[in-house]
């Protein structure tokens, strides 16, 4: 898990509440108006799942990076809330600080697949597809 995502995950699990739209953020809306910003740093990054709207892009230096620019899925309120509930259930009482990184990755992957089944992602149309 990316270090920024891990730190963000710790904070969200400590707060145990959704953030909703963060209209005071200089990047808002980075995905769509009304988005839920709870998972600003996605715990599934890089999910490598094109159904979410994400894709591999090539940087100027020729390396590839997973881009979430067109991912709306995790920012839908119902998905953000379901993810928070599943993560809280997974580490109830244990505290994420005491969970091994491999276990975080394994549990996160299982939750990702479960959420995808419960809330199928439908990527938004890109301007070039309209």
C-alpha positions in Angstrom: 0.0 0.0 0.0 1.3 3.4 -0.9 2.5 5.3 2.3 0.2 8.2 1.8 -2.8 5.8 1.4 -1.7 4.0 4.6 -1.5 7.2 6.6 -4.9 8.4 5.2 -6.4 5.0 6.0 -5.2 5.2 9.6 -6.8 8.7 9.9 -10.1 7.6 8.4 -10.3 4.5 10.6 -9.6 6.6 13.7 -12.4 9.1 12.7 -14.8 6.4 11.5 -16.9 8.8 9.5 -17.3 9.9 5.9 -15.9 13.2 4.8 -18.4 14.0 2.0 -17.5 16.7 -0.5 -14.5 18.8 0.6 -15.3 22.0 -1.2 -12.5 23.8 0.6 -9.9 21.6 -1.1 -7.9 23.4 -3.8 -8.4 20.3 -6.1 -12.1 19.9 -5.6 -13.7 18.6 -7.6 -10.9 16.3 -8.8 -13.4 13.7 -10.1 -17.0 15.1 -10.1 -19.2 17.6 -8.3 -20.6 16.2 -5.1 -18.0 13.5 -4.8 -17.3 11.9 -1.4 -13.7 12.8 -0.6 -13.2 10.2 2.2 -10.9 8.1 0.1 -8.8 10.9 -1.3 -5.8 8.5 -1.0 -7.3 5.3 -2.3 -6.5 2.2 -0.2 -6.7 0.1 -3.4 -4.1 2.1 -5.4 -3.1 0.9 -7.9 -6.2 -1.3 -8.4 -5.3 -1.9 -12.1 -9.1 -2.3 -12.7 -10.1 -0.5 -15.9 -13.8 -0.9 -15.0 -13.3 1.9 -12.4 -12.2 4.3 -15.1 -8.5 4.1 -14.1 -5.9 3.4 -16.7 -2.1 3.0 -17.2 -0.7 6.2 -18.7 2.8 7.0 -20.0 4.7 9.8 -18.4 6.9 12.2 -20.3 10.0 10.2 -19.1 8.5 7.0 -20.6 7.6 5.3 -17.4 4.0 4.1 -16.7 1.8 5.1 -13.8 -1.8 4.1 -12.9 -4.0 7.1 -13.3 -7.3 7.4 -11.3 -8.3 10.7 -13.1 -11.5 9.1 -14.5 -12.3 6.9 -11.5 -15.6 7.9 -10.0 -16.4 4.6 -8.3 -14.7 5.0 -4.8 -16.1 8.6 -4.6 -19.7 7.5 -4.9 -21.2 8.0 -1.4 -22.6 4.5 -1.1 -19.2 2.9 -2.1 -17.3 5.2 0.3 -19.6 4.2 3.1 -19.6 0.5 2.4 -15.8 0.6 2.2 -15.5 2.4 5.6 -17.9 -0.1 7.2 -16.0 -3.1 5.8 -12.6 -1.8 6.9 -13.9 -1.0 10.4 -15.3 -4.5 10.7 -12.0 -6.0 9.4 -9.8 -4.3 12.1 -12.3 -3.8 14.9 -10.4 -3.8 18.1 -7.1 -4.7 16.5 -6.0 -1.3 15.4 -4.4 -1.1 12.0 -1.0 -0.2 13.5 -0.8 -3.8 14.7 -1.7 -5.4 11.4 1.0 -6.6 9.1 1.3 -4.9 5.7 0.7 -8.2 3.8 -2.5 -8.6 5.8 -3.6 -5.1 4.9 -3.0 -5.8 1.2 -4.8 -9.2 1.4 -7.8 -7.8 3.2 -8.0 -4.7 1.1 -7.9 -6.8 -2.1 -10.8 -9.0 -0.8 -12.8 -6.0 0.1 -12.1 -4.4 -3.3 -13.4 -7.5 -5.1 -16.5 -7.7 -2.8 -17.3 -4.0 -3.3 -16.9 -4.3 -7.0 -19.5 -7.1 -7.0 -21.9 -5.2 -4.7 -21.4 -1.8 -6.4 -20.3 -2.4 -10.0 -18.2 0.4 -11.3 -19.3 2.2 -14.4 -16.5 4.4 -15.7 -17.6 7.9 -16.9 -17.3 8.7 -20.5 -14.2 10.6 -21.4 -14.5 13.7 -23.5 -12.8 11.9 -26.3 -15.5 9.2 -26.3 -18.5 11.6 -26.6 
